[in-house]
Amino acid sequence: MKNLCKKAGIKYFRFHALRHAGSSLMNASNVPIGAIQRIFGHENRTTTEIYLHSIGDSEKLAMAVYEQARQKKSHADSCSEKSGAGAGRRASQNKKGCGLLPQPLDFPGGP
């Protein structure tokens, strides 16, 4: 895997973490554990259960916020488009915020 990443010019990573994430997301989406077990090729249900990590409401909300923001233009692009050509104006808007980002959310169980 290290050689493949090197040839591709990307930072080394391992796919194993994706198995945990995938199984947890399937479980959170009510995919039957037997189906997850077969997809992962596990002989024993207990092996599959090791891969299942509980995703709480605050984590689901955080992922939804991330996906929503990811699908929009970046904050910097949006602010510079809104501000026009004046660099000084852009700097002052960056301090105040350009008003295009969503307001902070109250996460359950947060501070």
TIVO-2410 file (N, C-alpha, C; in nm, 3 decimals):
# residues 111
REC num residu      c1      c2      c3 atome chaine
REC   1      M   0.082  -0.119   0.000     N      A
REC   1      M   0.000   0.000   0.000    CA      A
REC   1      M   0.087   0.126   0.000     C      A
REC   2      K   0.197   0.120   0.075     N      A
REC   2      K   0.285   0.237   0.078    CA      A
REC   2      K   0.339   0.270  -0.061     C      A
REC   3      N   0.375   0.165  -0.136     N      A
REC   3      N   0.426   0.187  -0.271    CA      A
REC   3      N   0.319   0.246  -0.363     C      A
REC   4      L   0.196   0.199  -0.350     N      A
REC   4      L   0.087   0.252  -0.432    CA      A
REC   4      L   0.063   0.400  -0.403     C      A
REC   5      C   0.062   0.436  -0.274     N      A
REC   5      C   0.042   0.575  -0.236    CA      A
REC   5      C   0.156   0.662  -0.288     C      A
REC   6      K   0.278   0.609  -0.277     N      A
REC   6      K   0.394   0.684  -0.324    CA      A
REC   6      K   0.385   0.707  -0.475     C      A
REC   7      K   0.349   0.604  -0.550     N      A
REC   7      K   0.335   0.617  -0.696    CA      A
REC   7      K   0.225   0.715  -0.733     C      A
REC   8      A   0.118   0.717  -0.653     N      A
REC   8      A   0.006   0.808  -0.681    CA      A
REC   8      A   0.035   0.949  -0.632     C      A
REC   9      G   0.140   0.966  -0.552     N      A
REC   9      G   0.175   1.098  -0.502    CA      A
REC   9      G   0.084   1.147  -0.391     C      A
REC  10      I   0.030   1.051  -0.315     N      A
REC  10      I  -0.057   1.088  -0.203    CA      A
REC  10      I   0.001   1.037  -0.072     C      A
REC  11      K  -0.046   1.097   0.036     N      A
REC  11      K  -0.001   1.056   0.169    CA      A
REC  11      K  -0.048   0.914   0.199     C      A
REC  12      Y   0.038   0.837   0.261     N      A
REC  12      Y   0.005   0.697   0.296    CA      A
REC  12      Y  -0.117   0.691   0.387     C      A
REC  13      F  -0.204   0.599   0.359     N      A
REC  13      F  -0.319   0.572   0.445    CA      A
REC  13      F  -0.354   0.425   0.435     C      A
REC  14      R  -0.435   0.380   0.529     N      A
REC  14      R  -0.480   0.241   0.527    CA      A
REC  14      R  -0.631   0.236   0.512     C      A
REC  15      F  -0.679   0.137   0.442     N      A
REC  15      F  -0.822   0.123   0.417    CA      A
REC  15      F  -0.898   0.068   0.537     C      A
REC  16      H  -0.829   0.011   0.632     N      A
REC  16      H  -0.898  -0.056   0.743    CA      A
REC  16      H  -0.995   0.036   0.815     C      A
REC  17      A  -0.957   0.161   0.835     N      A
REC  17      A  -1.047   0.255   0.904    CA      A
REC  17      A  -1.177   0.274   0.826     C      A
REC  18      L  -1.171   0.260   0.694     N      A
REC  18      L  -1.292   0.273   0.613    CA      A
REC  18      L  -1.390   0.159   0.640     C      A
REC  19      R  -1.337   0.043   0.675     N      A
REC  19      R  -1.425  -0.070   0.710    CA      A
REC  19      R  -1.505  -0.037   0.836     C      A
REC  20      H  -1.438   0.021   0.934     N      A
REC  20      H  -1.508   0.060   1.057    CA      A
REC  20      H  -1.613   0.167   1.027     C      A
REC  21      A  -1.573   0.269   0.951     N      A
REC  21      A  -1.666   0.377   0.919    CA      A
REC  21      A  -1.785   0.325   0.838     C      A
REC  22      G  -1.757   0.244   0.738     N      A
REC  22      G  -1.864   0.191   0.654    CA      A
REC  22      G  -1.962   0.105   0.730     C      A
REC  23      S  -1.910   0.016   0.813     N      A
REC  23      S  -1.999  -0.072   0.890    CA      A
REC  23      S  -2.082   0.008   0.990     C      A
REC  24      S  -2.021   0.109   1.050     N      A
REC  24      S  -2.094   0.193   1.146    CA      A
REC  24      S  -2.204   0.273   1.077     C      A
REC  25      L  -2.174   0.326   0.959     N      A
REC  25      L  -2.276   0.402   0.886    CA      A
REC  25      L  -2.389   0.312   0.840     C      A
REC  26      M  -2.356   0.191   0.794     N      A
REC  26      M  -2.462   0.097   0.755    CA      A
REC  26      M  -2.548   0.062   0.876     C      A
REC  27      N  -2.484   0.037   0.990     N      A
REC  27      N  -2.558   0.003   1.111    CA      A
REC  27      N  -2.649   0.119   1.153     C      A
REC  28      A  -2.598   0.242   1.145     N      A
REC  28      A  -2.678   0.359   1.181    CA      A
REC  28      A  -2.795   0.380   1.085     C      A
REC  29      S  -2.782   0.324   0.964     N      A
REC  29      S  -2.889   0.335   0.864    CA      A
REC  29      S  -2.981   0.213   0.867     C      A
REC  30      N  -2.972   0.136   0.974     N      A
REC  30      N  -3.059   0.021   0.997    CA      A
REC  30      N  -3.040  -0.094   0.899     C      A
REC  31      V  -2.919  -0.107   0.844     N      A
REC  31      V  -2.888  -0.225   0.763    CA      A
REC  31      V  -2.875  -0.342   0.860     C      A
REC  32      P  -2.942  -0.453   0.835     N      A
REC  32      P  -2.933  -0.567   0.927    CA      A
REC  32      P  -2.788  -0.612   0.946     C      A
REC  33      I  -2.754  -0.646   1.069     N      A
REC  33      I  -2.616  -0.684   1.100    CA      A
REC  33      I  -2.574  -0.807   1.019     C      A
REC  34      G  -2.668  -0.895   0.989     N      A
REC  34      G  -2.637  -1.012   0.906    CA      A
REC  34      G  -2.590  -0.972   0.767     C      A
REC  35      A  -2.652  -0.868   0.711     N      A
REC  35      A  -2.611  -0.819   0.579    CA      A
REC  35      A  -2.472  -0.757   0.586     C      A
REC  36      I  -2.447  -0.680   0.691     N      A
REC  36      I  -2.314  -0.619   0.710    CA      A
REC  36      I  -2.210  -0.730   0.724     C      A
REC  37      Q  -2.244  -0.832   0.799     N      A
REC  37      Q  -2.155  -0.946   0.820    CA      A
REC  37      Q  -2.118  -1.011   0.687     C      A
REC  38      R  -2.217  -1.031   0.601     N      A
REC  38      R  -2.190  -1.094   0.471    CA      A
REC  38      R  -2.108  -1.003   0.380     C      A
REC  39      I  -2.136  -0.873   0.382     N      A
REC  39      I  -2.061  -0.777   0.300    CA      A
REC  39      I  -1.913  -0.779   0.339     C      A
REC  40      F  -1.887  -0.788   0.470     N      A
REC  40      F  -1.749  -0.785   0.518    CA      A
REC  40      F  -1.683  -0.923   0.518     C      A
REC  41      G  -1.761  -1.027   0.491     N      A
REC  41      G  -1.704  -1.161   0.482    CA      A
REC  41      G  -1.666  -1.220   0.616     C      A
REC  42      H  -1.736  -1.178   0.721     N      A
REC  42      H  -1.706  -1.232   0.854    CA      A
REC  42      H  -1.782  -1.362   0.877     C      A
REC  43      E  -1.715  -1.459   0.935     N      A
REC  43      E  -1.780  -1.585   0.970    CA      A
REC  43      E  -1.870  -1.569   1.092     C      A
REC  44      N  -1.824  -1.490   1.187     N      A
REC  44      N  -1.895  -1.474   1.314    CA      A
REC  44      N  -1.953  -1.334   1.329     C      A
REC  45      R  -2.072  -1.331   1.382     N      A
REC  45      R  -2.140  -1.203   1.409    CA      A
REC  45      R  -2.058  -1.117   1.504     C      A
REC  46      T  -1.992  -1.179   1.601     N      A
REC  46      T  -1.915  -1.103   1.700    CA      A
REC  46      T  -1.800  -1.026   1.634     C      A
REC  47      T  -1.744  -1.080   1.527     N      A
REC  47      T  -1.639  -1.008   1.455    CA      A
REC  47      T  -1.696  -0.882   1.393     C      A
REC  48      T  -1.815  -0.893   1.335     N      A
REC  48      T  -1.880  -0.777   1.275    CA      A
REC  48      T  -1.911  -0.673   1.382     C      A
REC  49      E  -1.954  -0.716   1.498     N      A
REC  49      E  -1.989  -0.624   1.605    CA      A
REC  49      E  -1.869  -0.540   1.650     C      A
REC  50      I  -1.748  -0.593   1.635     N      A
REC  50      I  -1.628  -0.517   1.669    CA      A
REC  50      I  -1.618  -0.393   1.582     C      A
REC  51      Y  -1.664  -0.403   1.458     N      A
REC  51      Y  -1.655  -0.294   1.362    CA      A
REC  51      Y  -1.762  -0.187   1.382     C      A
REC  52      L  -1.865  -0.217   1.456     N      A
REC  52      L  -1.977  -0.124   1.471    CA      A
REC  52      L  -1.948  -0.027   1.585     C      A
REC  53      H  -1.946   0.100   1.550     N      A
REC  53      H  -1.925   0.205   1.650    CA      A
REC  53      H  -2.049   0.292   1.651     C      A
REC  54      S  -2.096   0.320   1.769     N      A
REC  54      S  -2.217   0.399   1.782    CA      A
REC  54      S  -2.194   0.542   1.733     C      A
REC  55      I  -2.285   0.589   1.650     N      A
REC  55      I  -2.280   0.727   1.604    CA      A
REC  55      I  -2.400   0.797   1.666     C      A
REC  56      G  -2.373   0.888   1.758     N      A
REC  56      G  -2.479   0.959   1.829    CA      A
REC  56      G  -2.535   1.075   1.748     C      A
REC  57      D  -2.638   1.137   1.805     N      A
REC  57      D  -2.704   1.247   1.737    CA      A
REC  57      D  -2.611   1.365   1.708     C      A
REC  58      S  -2.521   1.397   1.802     N      A
REC  58      S  -2.432   1.511   1.779    CA      A
REC  58      S  -2.335   1.481   1.666     C      A
REC  59      E  -2.288   1.356   1.655     N      A
REC  59      E  -2.200   1.319   1.544    CA      A
REC  59      E  -2.274   1.325   1.411     C      A
REC  60      K  -2.399   1.278   1.409     N      A
REC  60      K  -2.479   1.284   1.287    CA      A
REC  60      K  -2.502   1.428   1.244     C      A
REC  61      L  -2.531   1.515   1.342     N      A
REC  61      L  -2.552   1.656   1.313    CA      A
REC  61      L  -2.424   1.719   1.259     C      A
REC  62      A  -2.312   1.686   1.319     N      A
REC  62      A  -2.183   1.739   1.273    CA      A
REC  62      A  -2.155   1.697   1.130     C      A
REC  63      M  -2.182   1.570   1.097     N      A
REC  63      M  -2.160   1.523   0.960    CA      A
REC  63      M  -2.253   1.593   0.862     C      A
REC  64      A  -2.377   1.618   0.902     N      A
REC  64      A  -2.472   1.687   0.814    CA      A
REC  64      A  -2.428   1.831   0.789     C      A
REC  65      V  -2.379   1.898   0.893     N      A
REC  65      V  -2.330   2.035   0.877    CA      A
REC  65      V  -2.209   2.036   0.784     C      A
REC  66      Y  -2.119   1.941   0.801     N      A
REC  66      Y  -2.002   1.932   0.715    CA      A
REC  66      Y  -2.042   1.912   0.570     C      A
REC  67      E  -2.133   1.819   0.546     N      A
REC  67      E  -2.176   1.791   0.408    CA      A
REC  67      E  -2.244   1.913   0.346     C      A
REC  68      Q  -2.324   1.983   0.425     N      A
REC  68      Q  -2.391   2.102   0.374    CA      A
REC  68      Q  -2.288   2.208   0.337     C      A
REC  69      A  -2.191   2.229   0.423     N      A
REC  69      A  -2.088   2.330   0.397    CA      A
REC  69      A  -2.000   2.289   0.279     C      A
REC  70      R  -1.971   2.161   0.267     N      A
REC  70      R  -1.886   2.110   0.160    CA      A
REC  70      R  -1.949   2.134   0.023     C      A
REC  71      Q  -2.079   2.129   0.017     N      A
REC  71      Q  -2.149   2.145  -0.110    CA      A
REC  71      Q  -2.163   2.291  -0.152     C      A
REC  72      K  -2.137   2.384  -0.059     N      A
REC  72      K  -2.144   2.526  -0.090    CA      A
REC  72      K  -2.007   2.576  -0.130     C      A
REC  73      K  -1.999   2.699  -0.177     N      A
REC  73      K  -1.870   2.761  -0.207    CA      A
REC  73      K  -1.793   2.779  -0.077     C      A
REC  74      S  -1.663   2.788  -0.090     N      A
REC  74      S  -1.583   2.810   0.030    CA      A
REC  74      S  -1.612   2.948   0.086     C      A
REC  75      H  -1.588   2.965   0.213     N      A
REC  75      H  -1.609   3.091   0.282    CA      A
REC  75      H  -1.526   3.202   0.218     C      A
REC  76      A  -1.398   3.174   0.188     N      A
REC  76      A  -1.310   3.275   0.131    CA      A
REC  76      A  -1.359   3.319  -0.007     C      A
REC  77      D  -1.401   3.223  -0.090     N      A
REC  77      D  -1.452   3.258  -0.223    CA      A
REC  77      D  -1.577   3.343  -0.213     C      A
REC  78      S  -1.667   3.305  -0.124     N      A
REC  78      S  -1.792   3.377  -0.110    CA      A
REC  78      S  -1.769   3.519  -0.060     C      A
REC  79      C  -1.680   3.537   0.036     N      A
REC  79      C  -1.654   3.670   0.090    CA      A
REC  79      C  -1.586   3.759  -0.012     C      A
REC  80      S  -1.491   3.704  -0.089     N      A
REC  80      S  -1.421   3.788  -0.187    CA      A
REC  80      S  -1.514   3.827  -0.300     C      A
REC  81      E  -1.605   3.740  -0.339     N      A
REC  81      E  -1.702   3.775  -0.443    CA      A
REC  81      E  -1.795   3.884  -0.394     C      A
REC  82      K  -1.836   3.873  -0.267     N      A
REC  82      K  -1.929   3.968  -0.211    CA      A
REC  82      K  -1.864   4.105  -0.192     C      A
REC  83      S  -1.734   4.104  -0.160     N      A
REC  83      S  -1.668   4.229  -0.124    CA      A
REC  83      S  -1.625   4.311  -0.244     C      A
REC  84      G  -1.617   4.253  -0.361     N      A
REC  84      G  -1.573   4.329  -0.476    CA      A
REC  84      G  -1.422   4.337  -0.484     C      A
REC  85      A  -1.371   4.441  -0.547     N      A
REC  85      A  -1.228   4.449  -0.575    CA      A
REC  85      A  -1.146   4.505  -0.460     C      A
REC  86      G  -1.203   4.577  -0.368     N      A
REC  86      G  -1.124   4.647  -0.265    CA      A
REC  86      G  -1.064   4.554  -0.162     C      A
REC  87      A  -0.931   4.544  -0.156     N      A
REC  87      A  -0.865   4.454  -0.062    CA      A
REC  87      A  -0.888   4.499   0.081     C      A
REC  88      G  -0.889   4.630   0.105     N      A
REC  88      G  -0.913   4.679   0.240    CA      A
REC  88      G  -1.051   4.642   0.288     C      A
REC  89      R  -1.145   4.654   0.201     N      A
REC  89      R  -1.281   4.616   0.234    CA      A
REC  89      R  -1.289   4.467   0.267     C      A
REC  90      R  -1.216   4.386   0.189     N      A
REC  90      R  -1.214   4.243   0.213    CA      A
REC  90      R  -1.159   4.213   0.352     C      A
REC  91      A  -1.052   4.281   0.388     N      A
REC  91      A  -0.991   4.258   0.519    CA      A
REC  91      A  -1.087   4.294   0.631     C      A
REC  92      S  -1.160   4.406   0.615     N      A
REC  92      S  -1.253   4.443   0.722    CA      A
REC  92      S  -1.369   4.346   0.729     C      A
REC  93      Q  -1.411   4.292   0.614     N      A
REC  93      Q  -1.520   4.195   0.616    CA      A
REC  93      Q  -1.475   4.064   0.680     C      A
REC  94      N  -1.349   4.026   0.659     N      A
REC  94      N  -1.300   3.903   0.720    CA      A
REC  94      N  -1.304   3.913   0.871     C      A
REC  95      K  -1.276   4.031   0.926     N      A
REC  95      K  -1.281   4.047   1.072    CA      A
REC  95      K  -1.424   4.033   1.122     C      A
REC  96      K  -1.517   4.094   1.050     N      A
REC  96      K  -1.657   4.093   1.092    CA      A
REC  96      K  -1.728   3.965   1.049     C      A
REC  97      G  -1.680   3.904   0.941     N      A
REC  97      G  -1.750   3.792   0.879    CA      A
REC  97      G  -1.834   3.844   0.766     C      A
REC  98      C  -1.845   3.770   0.662     N      A
REC  98      C  -1.918   3.820   0.545    CA      A
REC  98      C  -2.066   3.786   0.553     C      A
REC  99      G  -2.106   3.711   0.654     N      A
REC  99      G  -2.247   3.682   0.670    CA      A
REC  99      G  -2.297   3.566   0.586     C      A
REC 100      L  -2.207   3.494   0.517     N      A
REC 100      L  -2.250   3.385   0.432    CA      A
REC 100      L  -2.241   3.249   0.499     C      A
REC 101      L  -2.177   3.242   0.614     N      A
REC 101      L  -2.166   3.114   0.683    CA      A
REC 101      L  -2.286   3.097   0.775     C      A
REC 102      P  -2.328   2.974   0.798     N      A
REC 102      P  -2.441   2.950   0.888    CA      A
REC 102      P  -2.404   2.987   1.031     C      A
REC 103      Q  -2.505   3.021   1.107     N      A
REC 103      Q  -2.483   3.052   1.248    CA      A
REC 103      Q  -2.442   2.925   1.321     C      A
REC 104      P  -2.363   2.938   1.429     N      A
REC 104      P  -2.323   2.820   1.506    CA      A
REC 104      P  -2.445   2.744   1.556     C      A
REC 105      L  -2.434   2.614   1.559     N      A
REC 105      L  -2.543   2.528   1.605    CA      A
REC 105      L  -2.520   2.485   1.748     C      A
REC 106      D  -2.627   2.463   1.819     N      A
REC 106      D  -2.617   2.408   1.955    CA      A
REC 106      D  -2.622   2.258   1.944     C      A
REC 107      F  -2.509   2.193   1.974     N      A
REC 107      F  -2.502   2.048   1.969    CA      A
REC 107      F  -2.555   1.990   2.098     C      A
REC 108      P  -2.631   1.882   2.089     N      A
REC 108      P  -2.677   1.815   2.211    CA      A
REC 108      P  -2.557   1.767   2.292     C      A
REC 109      G  -2.557   1.793   2.419     N      A
REC 109      G  -2.448   1.749   2.505    CA      A
REC 109      G  -2.324   1.834   2.493     C      A
REC 110      G  -2.330   1.943   2.416     N      A
REC 110      G  -2.215   2.031   2.398    CA      A
REC 110      G  -2.200   2.128   2.514     C      A
REC 111      P  -2.097   2.214   2.507     N      A
REC 111      P  -2.074   2.310   2.616    CA      A
REC 111      P  -2.181   2.414   2.627     C      A
***
